[in-house]
Amino acid sequence: MHNQDHISVPVIYKVPVTDSIEVLMEKPLVAIGSLLQYIFTGKGIFGTQVQQANIMAYSSLLPLPTTTMTANTDSHAHADIPDVEIMIIPVNPTDRKFDVPKTHGTFSYICTALRPKSAGSVSLTSTNPRDQPLCDLGTLSHDDDRIPVRNSLRLALVLGRAVQESGYPMDDLLIPASESDADLDTFIDANLTTTYHYSSSCRMNEEAQMGVVDDELKVHGIVGLRIADASIFPGIPACHLQAPVVMVAERCADLIKSSYGGSVLS
C-alpha cells in the first residue's frame, strides 16, 4: 500500500533560556510560577502553543532578492498552493543533545516540504494480524523533493541572519555549511526527520487502482467497516492534517447516520 509524509529539516539556534520553552526544564521555579499563572489567569507560557507562527510559501519564489512580493497568482489554483512551510518554534525539535549552558535554550526553524512527490509503502510481513507491518516512508525517493527543502532552508538562514544582525543574542547550533546545493543536500541527508503526518496508506480509490476505501469510506470487500482518518487521502494534503481529518470524521458520521435513516447536518 501507498504511504506519504511531510519531510522536515530543522535549523537550530542558541537563544537566552527565558526565550525558549526549555526554561521550564532548566528553571523549576519559573515552571511552577508559570503553572500557577495559567491555573489562575489562563495566561502565560502554558496558555500558548509551542508553534505560534509559521511561514507558508511557494518554493519557486524563494529566495527572492526583495522583502516584498506582488500578488500575481491565484491562491485557489492547485498549482499555486504553497509547497513549503517553515514552522517557528522556541525549542529543539530533535533528539539530538547540544552543549548548551543552562542559561540558554534553543530556537528552531523547521523547514518542511508540503507537496512531496516521494511515496513509500506499507506491506504485510505475514498472515498473522499481530505481526508488525513493514513500513517504508520512501523519504526523498523522488529527487524533486530536495528543491523545496533546499529553498526553505535558504529562507530560514536569511531569517536567522536578520535576527542576528538586529542585535538579538542568537548563535548558530545546527545550520548548513553553506547555501550551495551540495552543502544543503549534505545537511538534509544528515538531519532529515518526519513531521508525523503519515497519510495515504488506505487511499480512497477503486480497488483495481490499489484503493482501500470507496467514496463512502467503506473498505472494499469487507462489510461493516469504514476508515475515517488521514490514511484515506489519495495524496497527502499540503497542510497540517488535523482539520482535514476532522472533516473526514464529520463526513463519516453523516454517512453512518444516513445509512440508518438519521438526519444529516447541512
CYANA upper distance limits for C-alpha pairs under 8 A (distance plus 0.5 A):
  1 MET  CA    121 SER  CA      5.64
  1 MET  CA    122 VAL  CA      5.50
  1 MET  CA    123 SER  CA      6.81
  1 MET  CA    201 SER  CA      6.12
  1 MET  CA    202 CYS  CA      7.55
  1 MET  CA    210 MET  CA      7.77
  2 HIS  CA    119 ALA  CA      7.24
  2 HIS  CA    120 GLY  CA      6.42
  2 HIS  CA    121 SER  CA      5.07
  2 HIS  CA    122 VAL  CA      6.88
  2 HIS  CA    200 SER  CA      6.58
  2 HIS  CA    201 SER  CA      5.28
  2 HIS  CA    202 CYS  CA      7.84
  2 HIS  CA    203 ARG  CA      8.06
  3 ASN  CA    119 ALA  CA      6.21
  3 ASN  CA    120 GLY  CA      5.28
  3 ASN  CA    121 SER  CA      5.44
  3 ASN  CA    122 VAL  CA      7.07
  3 ASN  CA    136 ASP  CA      8.30
  3 ASN  CA    137 LEU  CA      6.93
  3 ASN  CA    198 TYR  CA      7.54
  3 ASN  CA    199 SER  CA      6.42
  3 ASN  CA    200 SER  CA      5.64
  3 ASN  CA    201 SER  CA      5.16
  4 GLN  CA    116 PRO  CA      8.38
  4 GLN  CA    118 SER  CA      7.74
  4 GLN  CA    119 ALA  CA      5.63
  4 GLN  CA    120 GLY  CA      6.58
  4 GLN  CA    137 LEU  CA      6.99
  4 GLN  CA    138 GLY  CA      8.29
  4 GLN  CA    197 HIS  CA      8.42
  4 GLN  CA    198 TYR  CA      6.32
  4 GLN  CA    199 SER  CA      5.86
  4 GLN  CA    200 SER  CA      6.55
  4 GLN  CA    201 SER  CA      8.05
  4 GLN  CA    235 GLY  CA      7.77
  4 GLN  CA    236 ILE  CA      6.73
  5 ASP  CA    116 PRO  CA      8.26
  5 ASP  CA    119 ALA  CA      8.41
  5 ASP  CA    137 LEU  CA      7.69
  5 ASP  CA    194 THR  CA      7.56
  5 ASP  CA    195 THR  CA      7.54
  5 ASP  CA    196 TYR  CA      7.43
  5 ASP  CA    197 HIS  CA      5.66
  5 ASP  CA    198 TYR  CA      5.26
  5 ASP  CA    199 SER  CA      6.81
  5 ASP  CA    236 ILE  CA      7.46
  6 HIS  CA    112 THR  CA      6.97
  6 HIS  CA    113 ALA  CA      6.26
  6 HIS  CA    114 LEU  CA      6.23
  6 HIS  CA    115 ARG  CA      8.05
  6 HIS  CA    116 PRO  CA      7.34
  6 HIS  CA    194 THR  CA      7.15
  6 HIS  CA    195 THR  CA      6.18
  6 HIS  CA    196 TYR  CA      8.01
  6 HIS  CA    197 HIS  CA      6.47
  6 HIS  CA    198 TYR  CA      8.16
  6 HIS  CA    236 ILE  CA      8.44
  7 ILE  CA    112 THR  CA      6.16
  7 ILE  CA    113 ALA  CA      6.23
  7 ILE  CA    114 LEU  CA      8.35
  7 ILE  CA    116 PRO  CA      8.42
  7 ILE  CA    139 THR  CA      7.78
  7 ILE  CA    192 LEU  CA      7.46
  7 ILE  CA    193 THR  CA      6.63
  7 ILE  CA    194 THR  CA      5.68
  7 ILE  CA    195 THR  CA      6.50
  8 SER  CA    110 ILE  CA      6.78
  8 SER  CA    111 CYS  CA      5.87
  8 SER  CA    112 THR  CA      4.77
  8 SER  CA    113 ALA  CA      7.12
  8 SER  CA    149 VAL  CA      8.32
  8 SER  CA    192 LEU  CA      6.35
  8 SER  CA    193 THR  CA      5.80
  8 SER  CA    194 THR  CA      6.38
  8 SER  CA    195 THR  CA      6.61
  9 VAL  CA    110 ILE  CA      6.22
  9 VAL  CA    111 CYS  CA      5.64
  9 VAL  CA    112 THR  CA      7.03
  9 VAL  CA    149 VAL  CA      8.12
  9 VAL  CA    153 LEU  CA      8.46
  9 VAL  CA    188 ILE  CA      6.77
  9 VAL  CA    191 ASN  CA      6.36
  9 VAL  CA    192 LEU  CA      5.41
  9 VAL  CA    193 THR  CA      6.62
 10 PRO  CA     93 PRO  CA      8.00
 10 PRO  CA    108 SER  CA      6.90
 10 PRO  CA    109 TYR  CA      6.16
 10 PRO  CA    110 ILE  CA      4.71
 10 PRO  CA    111 CYS  CA      6.39
 10 PRO  CA    174 LEU  CA      8.38
 10 PRO  CA    191 ASN  CA      7.65
 10 PRO  CA    192 LEU  CA      8.33
 11 VAL  CA    108 SER  CA      6.05
 11 VAL  CA    109 TYR  CA      5.67
 11 VAL  CA    110 ILE  CA      6.79
 11 VAL  CA    111 CYS  CA      8.12
 11 VAL  CA    153 LEU  CA      8.05
 11 VAL  CA    156 ALA  CA      7.74
 11 VAL  CA    157 LEU  CA      8.40
 11 VAL  CA    173 LEU  CA      8.48
 11 VAL  CA    174 LEU  CA      6.11
 11 VAL  CA    175 ILE  CA      5.89
 12 ILE  CA     92 ASN  CA      7.44
 12 ILE  CA    106 THR  CA      7.20
 12 ILE  CA    107 PHE  CA      6.27
 12 ILE  CA    108 SER  CA      4.91
 12 ILE  CA    109 TYR  CA      7.04
 12 ILE  CA    172 ASP  CA      7.29
 12 ILE  CA    173 LEU  CA      5.96
 12 ILE  CA    174 LEU  CA      5.37
 12 ILE  CA    175 ILE  CA      7.13
 13 TYR  CA    106 THR  CA      6.10
 13 TYR  CA    107 PHE  CA      5.70
 13 TYR  CA    108 SER  CA      6.70
 13 TYR  CA    170 MET  CA      6.67
 13 TYR  CA    171 ASP  CA      5.93
 13 TYR  CA    172 ASP  CA      5.20
 13 TYR  CA    173 LEU  CA      5.31
 13 TYR  CA    174 LEU  CA      7.13
 14 LYS  CA    100 VAL  CA      7.96
 14 LYS  CA    104 HIS  CA      6.98
 14 LYS  CA    105 GLY  CA      6.32
 14 LYS  CA    106 THR  CA      5.18
 14 LYS  CA    107 PHE  CA      6.80
 14 LYS  CA    170 MET  CA      5.96
 14 LYS  CA    171 ASP  CA      5.47
 14 LYS  CA    172 ASP  CA      6.78
 14 LYS  CA    173 LEU  CA      6.59
 15 VAL  CA     19 ASP  CA      7.23
 15 VAL  CA     20 SER  CA      7.67
 15 VAL  CA    104 HIS  CA      6.05
 15 VAL  CA    105 GLY  CA      5.90
 15 VAL  CA    106 THR  CA      6.05
 15 VAL  CA    107 PHE  CA      6.95
 15 VAL  CA    169 PRO  CA      6.75
 15 VAL  CA    170 MET  CA      5.38
 15 VAL  CA    171 ASP  CA      7.28
 16 PRO  CA     20 SER  CA      7.53
 16 PRO  CA    103 THR  CA      6.82
 16 PRO  CA    104 HIS  CA      4.90
 16 PRO  CA    105 GLY  CA      6.32
 16 PRO  CA    106 THR  CA      8.43
 16 PRO  CA    169 PRO  CA      7.78
 16 PRO  CA    170 MET  CA      8.30
 17 VAL  CA     21 ILE  CA      8.22
 17 VAL  CA     22 GLU  CA      6.97
 17 VAL  CA     23 VAL  CA      5.76
 17 VAL  CA     26 GLU  CA      8.44
 17 VAL  CA    102 LYS  CA      7.72
 17 VAL  CA    103 THR  CA      5.95
 17 VAL  CA    104 HIS  CA      4.47
 17 VAL  CA    105 GLY  CA      4.73
 17 VAL  CA    106 THR  CA      7.91
 18 THR  CA     23 VAL  CA      6.06
 18 THR  CA    104 HIS  CA      8.11
 18 THR  CA    105 GLY  CA      8.14
 19 ASP  CA     23 VAL  CA      8.06
 19 ASP  CA     90 PRO  CA      7.53
 19 ASP  CA    105 GLY  CA      7.90
 20 SER  CA     90 PRO  CA      5.24
 20 SER  CA     91 VAL  CA      6.37
 20 SER  CA    104 HIS  CA      8.49
 20 SER  CA    105 GLY  CA      5.87
 20 SER  CA    106 THR  CA      6.49
 20 SER  CA    107 PHE  CA      7.09
 21 ILE  CA     45 ILE  CA      8.48
 21 ILE  CA     50 VAL  CA      8.18
 21 ILE  CA     90 PRO  CA      6.28
 21 ILE  CA     91 VAL  CA      6.18
 21 ILE  CA    105 GLY  CA      8.09
 22 GLU  CA     26 GLU  CA      6.78
 22 GLU  CA     91 VAL  CA      6.96
 22 GLU  CA    105 GLY  CA      6.19
 22 GLU  CA    106 THR  CA      7.90
 23 VAL  CA     27 LYS  CA      6.04
 23 VAL  CA     30 VAL  CA      7.73
 23 VAL  CA     31 ALA  CA      7.95
 23 VAL  CA    105 GLY  CA      7.55
 24 LEU  CA     28 PRO  CA      6.71
 24 LEU  CA     30 VAL  CA      6.84
 24 LEU  CA     31 ALA  CA      5.14
 25 MET  CA     31 ALA  CA      7.87
 26 GLU  CA    102 LYS  CA      6.63
 27 LYS  CA     31 ALA  CA      6.99
 28 PRO  CA     32 ILE  CA      6.70
 29 LEU  CA     33 GLY  CA      6.55
 30 VAL  CA     34 SER  CA      6.42
 31 ALA  CA     35 LEU  CA      6.60
 32 ILE  CA     36 LEU  CA      6.77
 33 GLY  CA     37 GLN  CA      6.60
 34 SER  CA     38 TYR  CA      6.71
 34 SER  CA     44 GLY  CA      6.64
 34 SER  CA     45 ILE  CA      6.85
 34 SER  CA     46 PHE  CA      7.21
 35 LEU  CA     39 ILE  CA      6.69
 35 LEU  CA     46 PHE  CA      7.05
 36 LEU  CA     40 PHE  CA      6.65
 37 GLN  CA     41 THR  CA      6.15
 37 GLN  CA     42 GLY  CA      7.29
 37 GLN  CA     43 LYS  CA      6.81
 37 GLN  CA     44 GLY  CA      6.84
 38 TYR  CA     42 GLY  CA      4.68
 38 TYR  CA     43 LYS  CA      5.43
 38 TYR  CA     44 GLY  CA      6.44
 38 TYR  CA     45 ILE  CA      8.25
 38 TYR  CA     46 PHE  CA      6.48
 38 TYR  CA     47 GLY  CA      6.73
 42 GLY  CA     46 PHE  CA      8.48
 42 GLY  CA     47 GLY  CA      6.44
 43 LYS  CA     47 GLY  CA      5.42
 43 LYS  CA     48 THR  CA      8.13
 44 GLY  CA     48 THR  CA      7.36
 48 THR  CA     52 GLN  CA      8.07
 50 VAL  CA     89 ILE  CA      6.46
 50 VAL  CA     90 PRO  CA      7.50
 51 GLN  CA     87 MET  CA      7.27
 51 GLN  CA     88 ILE  CA      6.54
 51 GLN  CA     89 ILE  CA      5.55
 51 GLN  CA     90 PRO  CA      8.33
 52 GLN  CA     88 ILE  CA      7.75
 52 GLN  CA     89 ILE  CA      7.81
 53 ALA  CA     87 MET  CA      7.22
 53 ALA  CA     88 ILE  CA      6.26
 53 ALA  CA     89 ILE  CA      8.28
 54 ASN  CA     85 GLU  CA      7.35
 54 ASN  CA     86 ILE  CA      6.00
 54 ASN  CA     87 MET  CA      5.03
 54 ASN  CA     88 ILE  CA      6.02
 55 ILE  CA     85 GLU  CA      5.90
 55 ILE  CA     86 ILE  CA      5.47
 55 ILE  CA     87 MET  CA      7.09
 56 MET  CA     82 PRO  CA      6.36
 56 MET  CA     83 ASP  CA      8.09
 56 MET  CA     84 VAL  CA      6.40
 56 MET  CA     85 GLU  CA      5.03
 56 MET  CA     86 ILE  CA      7.16
 57 ALA  CA     61 LEU  CA      8.27
 57 ALA  CA     82 PRO  CA      5.25
 57 ALA  CA     83 ASP  CA      6.91
 57 ALA  CA     84 VAL  CA      5.97
 57 ALA  CA     85 GLU  CA      6.87
 58 TYR  CA     62 LEU  CA      7.73
 58 TYR  CA     80 ASP  CA      7.65
 58 TYR  CA     81 ILE  CA      7.59
 58 TYR  CA     82 PRO  CA      4.95
 58 TYR  CA     83 ASP  CA      5.79
 58 TYR  CA     84 VAL  CA      6.67
 59 SER  CA     63 PRO  CA      8.46
 59 SER  CA     82 PRO  CA      7.98
 59 SER  CA     83 ASP  CA      6.79
 59 SER  CA     84 VAL  CA      6.68
 59 SER  CA    147 ILE  CA      8.18
 59 SER  CA    148 PRO  CA      5.56
 59 SER  CA    151 ASN  CA      6.50
 59 SER  CA    152 SER  CA      7.30
 60 SER  CA    148 PRO  CA      8.09
 60 SER  CA    151 ASN  CA      8.42
 62 LEU  CA    151 ASN  CA      6.19
 62 LEU  CA    152 SER  CA      7.61
 62 LEU  CA    154 ARG  CA      8.28
 62 LEU  CA    155 LEU  CA      7.28
 63 PRO  CA    151 ASN  CA      6.95
 63 PRO  CA    152 SER  CA      8.49
 63 PRO  CA    154 ARG  CA      7.13
 63 PRO  CA    155 LEU  CA      6.40
 73 THR  CA     80 ASP  CA      7.45
 74 ASP  CA     80 ASP  CA      7.15
 75 SER  CA     80 ASP  CA      6.23
 75 SER  CA     81 ILE  CA      6.91
 76 HIS  CA     80 ASP  CA      7.63
 76 HIS  CA     81 ILE  CA      7.71
 77 ALA  CA     81 ILE  CA      7.23
 81 ILE  CA    238 ALA  CA      7.94
 82 PRO  CA    114 LEU  CA      7.78
 82 PRO  CA    238 ALA  CA      7.67
 83 ASP  CA    113 ALA  CA      6.42
 83 ASP  CA    114 LEU  CA      5.17
 83 ASP  CA    115 ARG  CA      5.63
 83 ASP  CA    148 PRO  CA      7.51
 83 ASP  CA    238 ALA  CA      7.16
 84 VAL  CA    111 CYS  CA      7.72
 84 VAL  CA    112 THR  CA      6.04
 84 VAL  CA    113 ALA  CA      5.19
 84 VAL  CA    114 LEU  CA      5.66
 84 VAL  CA    115 ARG  CA      8.04
 84 VAL  CA    148 PRO  CA      6.77
 84 VAL  CA    149 VAL  CA      7.76
 84 VAL  CA    152 SER  CA      7.09
 85 GLU  CA    110 ILE  CA      8.38
 85 GLU  CA    111 CYS  CA      6.52
 85 GLU  CA    112 THR  CA      5.57
 85 GLU  CA    113 ALA  CA      7.06
 85 GLU  CA    114 LEU  CA      7.18
 85 GLU  CA    152 SER  CA      7.99
 86 ILE  CA    109 TYR  CA      6.47
 86 ILE  CA    110 ILE  CA      5.77
 86 ILE  CA    111 CYS  CA      5.11
 86 ILE  CA    112 THR  CA      6.59
 86 ILE  CA    152 SER  CA      7.51
 86 ILE  CA    156 ALA  CA      7.99
 87 MET  CA    108 SER  CA      8.45
 87 MET  CA    109 TYR  CA      6.12
 87 MET  CA    110 ILE  CA      5.40
 87 MET  CA    111 CYS  CA      7.18
 87 MET  CA    112 THR  CA      8.28
 88 ILE  CA    107 PHE  CA      8.32
 88 ILE  CA    108 SER  CA      6.48
 88 ILE  CA    109 TYR  CA      5.36
 88 ILE  CA    110 ILE  CA      7.01
 89 ILE  CA    107 PHE  CA      6.55
 89 ILE  CA    108 SER  CA      5.89
 89 ILE  CA    109 TYR  CA      7.11
 89 ILE  CA    110 ILE  CA      8.35
 90 PRO  CA    106 THR  CA      6.59
 90 PRO  CA    107 PHE  CA      4.70
 90 PRO  CA    108 SER  CA      6.60
 91 VAL  CA    105 GLY  CA      7.59
 91 VAL  CA    106 THR  CA      5.45
 91 VAL  CA    107 PHE  CA      5.54
 91 VAL  CA    108 SER  CA      6.77
 92 ASN  CA    106 THR  CA      6.05
 92 ASN  CA    107 PHE  CA      6.96
 92 ASN  CA    108 SER  CA      6.87
 93 PRO  CA    108 SER  CA      7.95
 98 PHE  CA    173 LEU  CA      8.22
100 VAL  CA    104 HIS  CA      6.73
100 VAL  CA    105 GLY  CA      7.47
101 PRO  CA    105 GLY  CA      8.42
109 TYR  CA    156 ALA  CA      6.79
111 CYS  CA    149 VAL  CA      6.98
111 CYS  CA    152 SER  CA      6.23
111 CYS  CA    153 LEU  CA      6.62
111 CYS  CA    156 ALA  CA      8.04
112 THR  CA    149 VAL  CA      6.98
112 THR  CA    152 SER  CA      8.03
112 THR  CA    195 THR  CA      8.46
113 ALA  CA    145 ASP  CA      7.70
113 ALA  CA    148 PRO  CA      6.70
113 ALA  CA    149 VAL  CA      6.41
114 LEU  CA    237 PRO  CA      7.96
114 LEU  CA    238 ALA  CA      5.17
114 LEU  CA    239 CYS  CA      7.03
115 ARG  CA    236 ILE  CA      7.76
115 ARG  CA    237 PRO  CA      7.74
115 ARG  CA    238 ALA  CA      6.01
116 PRO  CA    145 ASP  CA      6.32
117 LYS  CA    142 HIS  CA      6.53
117 LYS  CA    144 ASP  CA      7.70
117 LYS  CA    145 ASP  CA      6.89
118 SER  CA    138 GLY  CA      6.66
118 SER  CA    139 THR  CA      6.76
118 SER  CA    140 LEU  CA      6.19
118 SER  CA    141 SER  CA      5.64
118 SER  CA    142 HIS  CA      5.33
118 SER  CA    145 ASP  CA      7.50
119 ALA  CA    137 LEU  CA      7.11
119 ALA  CA    138 GLY  CA      5.66
119 ALA  CA    139 THR  CA      7.59
119 ALA  CA    141 SER  CA      7.55
120 GLY  CA    135 CYS  CA      8.17
120 GLY  CA    136 ASP  CA      5.60
120 GLY  CA    137 LEU  CA      4.80
120 GLY  CA    138 GLY  CA      4.37
120 GLY  CA    139 THR  CA      7.64
121 SER  CA    135 CYS  CA      6.51
121 SER  CA    136 ASP  CA      5.67
121 SER  CA    137 LEU  CA      6.93
121 SER  CA    138 GLY  CA      7.67
121 SER  CA    201 SER  CA      7.84
122 VAL  CA    133 PRO  CA      7.12
122 VAL  CA    134 LEU  CA      6.18
122 VAL  CA    135 CYS  CA      5.10
122 VAL  CA    136 ASP  CA      6.83
122 VAL  CA    201 SER  CA      7.30
123 SER  CA    133 PRO  CA      6.17
123 SER  CA    134 LEU  CA      5.58
123 SER  CA    135 CYS  CA      7.05
124 LEU  CA    132 GLN  CA      8.19
124 LEU  CA    133 PRO  CA      5.32
124 LEU  CA    134 LEU  CA      6.67
125 THR  CA    131 ASP  CA      7.54
125 THR  CA    132 GLN  CA      7.61
125 THR  CA    133 PRO  CA      6.05
125 THR  CA    134 LEU  CA      6.73
126 SER  CA    131 ASP  CA      7.37
140 LEU  CA    145 ASP  CA      6.67
140 LEU  CA    146 ARG  CA      7.61
143 ASP  CA    147 ILE  CA      8.36
144 ASP  CA    148 PRO  CA      8.44
145 ASP  CA    149 VAL  CA      7.31
146 ARG  CA    150 ARG  CA      6.48
146 ARG  CA    185 ASP  CA      7.91
147 ILE  CA    151 ASN  CA      6.82
148 PRO  CA    152 SER  CA      6.57
149 VAL  CA    153 LEU  CA      6.64
149 VAL  CA    188 ILE  CA      8.48
150 ARG  CA    154 ARG  CA      6.83
150 ARG  CA    181 ASP  CA      7.64
150 ARG  CA    184 LEU  CA      6.60
150 ARG  CA    185 ASP  CA      7.89
151 ASN  CA    155 LEU  CA      6.86
152 SER  CA    156 ALA  CA      6.69
153 LEU  CA    157 LEU  CA      6.72
153 LEU  CA    184 LEU  CA      8.29
154 ARG  CA    158 VAL  CA      6.81
154 ARG  CA    179 GLU  CA      6.87
155 LEU  CA    159 LEU  CA      6.75
156 ALA  CA    160 GLY  CA      6.61
157 LEU  CA    161 ARG  CA      6.61
157 LEU  CA    175 ILE  CA      8.36
158 VAL  CA    162 ALA  CA      6.72
159 LEU  CA    163 VAL  CA      6.82
160 GLY  CA    164 GLN  CA      6.77
161 ARG  CA    165 GLU  CA      6.47
162 ALA  CA    166 SER  CA      6.72
163 VAL  CA    167 GLY  CA      7.59
163 VAL  CA    168 TYR  CA      6.69
163 VAL  CA    170 MET  CA      7.93
164 GLN  CA    168 TYR  CA      6.02
164 GLN  CA    169 PRO  CA      7.13
164 GLN  CA    170 MET  CA      6.31
164 GLN  CA    171 ASP  CA      8.10
175 ILE  CA    187 PHE  CA      8.24
176 PRO  CA    183 ASP  CA      6.89
176 PRO  CA    184 LEU  CA      6.49
176 PRO  CA    187 PHE  CA      6.07
177 ALA  CA    183 ASP  CA      6.50
177 ALA  CA    184 LEU  CA      8.16
177 ALA  CA    187 PHE  CA      8.39
178 SER  CA    183 ASP  CA      6.31
178 SER  CA    184 LEU  CA      7.50
179 GLU  CA    183 ASP  CA      7.02
179 GLU  CA    184 LEU  CA      6.57
180 SER  CA    184 LEU  CA      6.55
181 ASP  CA    185 ASP  CA      6.48
182 ALA  CA    186 THR  CA      6.76
183 ASP  CA    187 PHE  CA      6.67
184 LEU  CA    188 ILE  CA      6.53
185 ASP  CA    189 ASP  CA      6.59
186 THR  CA    190 ALA  CA      6.76
187 PHE  CA    191 ASN  CA      6.56
188 ILE  CA    192 LEU  CA      5.80
197 HIS  CA    240 HIS  CA      7.81
197 HIS  CA    241 LEU  CA      7.15
198 TYR  CA    230 ALA  CA      7.72
198 TYR  CA    231 SER  CA      7.91
199 SER  CA    230 ALA  CA      5.41
199 SER  CA    231 SER  CA      4.91
199 SER  CA    232 ILE  CA      7.75
199 SER  CA    233 PHE  CA      7.16
199 SER  CA    235 GLY  CA      8.04
199 SER  CA    236 ILE  CA      6.48
200 SER  CA    230 ALA  CA      6.99
200 SER  CA    231 SER  CA      4.67
200 SER  CA    232 ILE  CA      5.88
200 SER  CA    233 PHE  CA      5.40
200 SER  CA    234 PRO  CA      6.12
200 SER  CA    235 GLY  CA      6.25
200 SER  CA    236 ILE  CA      6.87
201 SER  CA    231 SER  CA      5.37
201 SER  CA    232 ILE  CA      7.34
202 CYS  CA    211 GLY  CA      7.23
202 CYS  CA    212 VAL  CA      5.49
202 CYS  CA    213 VAL  CA      7.28
202 CYS  CA    231 SER  CA      5.39
202 CYS  CA    232 ILE  CA      5.40
202 CYS  CA    233 PHE  CA      8.08
203 ARG  CA    210 MET  CA      8.29
203 ARG  CA    211 GLY  CA      5.71
203 ARG  CA    212 VAL  CA      6.02
203 ARG  CA    213 VAL  CA      6.90
203 ARG  CA    231 SER  CA      6.66
203 ARG  CA    232 ILE  CA      4.64
203 ARG  CA    233 PHE  CA      5.86
203 ARG  CA    234 PRO  CA      5.35
203 ARG  CA    235 GLY  CA      8.34
204 MET  CA    211 GLY  CA      5.90
204 MET  CA    212 VAL  CA      6.52
204 MET  CA    213 VAL  CA      5.30
204 MET  CA    214 ASP  CA      6.04
204 MET  CA    215 ASP  CA      7.09
204 MET  CA    217 LEU  CA      7.79
204 MET  CA    232 ILE  CA      5.73
204 MET  CA    233 PHE  CA      6.80
204 MET  CA    234 PRO  CA      6.31
205 ASN  CA    209 GLN  CA      6.86
205 ASN  CA    210 MET  CA      7.47
205 ASN  CA    211 GLY  CA      4.58
205 ASN  CA    212 VAL  CA      7.15
205 ASN  CA    213 VAL  CA      6.87
205 ASN  CA    214 ASP  CA      6.49
205 ASN  CA    215 ASP  CA      8.15
205 ASN  CA    234 PRO  CA      7.83
206 GLU  CA    210 MET  CA      7.27
206 GLU  CA    211 GLY  CA      5.48
206 GLU  CA    212 VAL  CA      8.01
206 GLU  CA    213 VAL  CA      8.12
206 GLU  CA    214 ASP  CA      7.16
207 GLU  CA    211 GLY  CA      5.06
207 GLU  CA    212 VAL  CA      6.71
207 GLU  CA    213 VAL  CA      8.25
207 GLU  CA    220 HIS  CA      7.10
212 VAL  CA    219 VAL  CA      6.14
212 VAL  CA    220 HIS  CA      6.34
212 VAL  CA    232 ILE  CA      8.29
213 VAL  CA    217 LEU  CA      5.59
213 VAL  CA    218 LYS  CA      5.56
213 VAL  CA    219 VAL  CA      4.84
213 VAL  CA    220 HIS  CA      6.13
213 VAL  CA    226 ARG  CA      7.98
213 VAL  CA    227 ILE  CA      7.80
213 VAL  CA    232 ILE  CA      7.57
214 ASP  CA    218 LYS  CA      5.99
214 ASP  CA    219 VAL  CA      7.16
214 ASP  CA    220 HIS  CA      7.33
216 GLU  CA    226 ARG  CA      8.41
216 GLU  CA    252 CYS  CA      7.96
216 GLU  CA    255 LEU  CA      7.28
217 LEU  CA    226 ARG  CA      5.61
217 LEU  CA    227 ILE  CA      6.11
217 LEU  CA    228 ALA  CA      7.31
217 LEU  CA    232 ILE  CA      8.31
217 LEU  CA    252 CYS  CA      7.51
218 LYS  CA    222 ILE  CA      8.24
218 LYS  CA    223 VAL  CA      8.35
218 LYS  CA    224 GLY  CA      8.07
218 LYS  CA    225 LEU  CA      6.35
218 LYS  CA    226 ARG  CA      4.81
218 LYS  CA    227 ILE  CA      7.20
219 VAL  CA    223 VAL  CA      8.10
219 VAL  CA    225 LEU  CA      6.42
219 VAL  CA    226 ARG  CA      6.15
219 VAL  CA    227 ILE  CA      7.55
227 ILE  CA    231 SER  CA      8.50
227 ILE  CA    232 ILE  CA      7.63
228 ALA  CA    232 ILE  CA      7.56
228 ALA  CA    245 VAL  CA      7.88
228 ALA  CA    248 VAL  CA      6.35
228 ALA  CA    249 ALA  CA      5.90
228 ALA  CA    252 CYS  CA      6.89
229 ASP  CA    245 VAL  CA      5.96
229 ASP  CA    248 VAL  CA      7.21
229 ASP  CA    249 ALA  CA      7.48
230 ALA  CA    241 LEU  CA      7.50
230 ALA  CA    244 PRO  CA      8.23
230 ALA  CA    245 VAL  CA      6.22
233 PHE  CA    237 PRO  CA      8.18
237 PRO  CA    241 LEU  CA      7.75
241 LEU  CA    245 VAL  CA      6.54
242 GLN  CA    246 VAL  CA      6.77
243 ALA  CA    247 MET  CA      6.75
244 PRO  CA    248 VAL  CA      6.77
245 VAL  CA    249 ALA  CA      6.64
246 VAL  CA    250 GLU  CA      6.63
247 MET  CA    251 ARG  CA      6.69
248 VAL  CA    252 CYS  CA      6.57
249 ALA  CA    253 ALA  CA      6.69
250 GLU  CA    254 ASP  CA      6.87
251 ARG  CA    255 LEU  CA      6.70
252 CYS  CA    256 ILE  CA      6.69
253 ALA  CA    257 LYS  CA      6.66
254 ASP  CA    258 SER  CA      6.50
254 ASP  CA    263 SER  CA      8.41
254 ASP  CA    264 VAL  CA      5.87
254 ASP  CA    265 LEU  CA      7.64
255 LEU  CA    259 SER  CA      6.66
256 ILE  CA    260 TYR  CA      7.13
257 LYS  CA    261 GLY  CA      6.77
257 LYS  CA    262 GLY  CA      5.17
257 LYS  CA    263 SER  CA      7.07
257 LYS  CA    264 VAL  CA      7.26
258 SER  CA    262 GLY  CA      5.56
258 SER  CA    263 SER  CA      6.94
258 SER  CA    264 VAL  CA      7.01
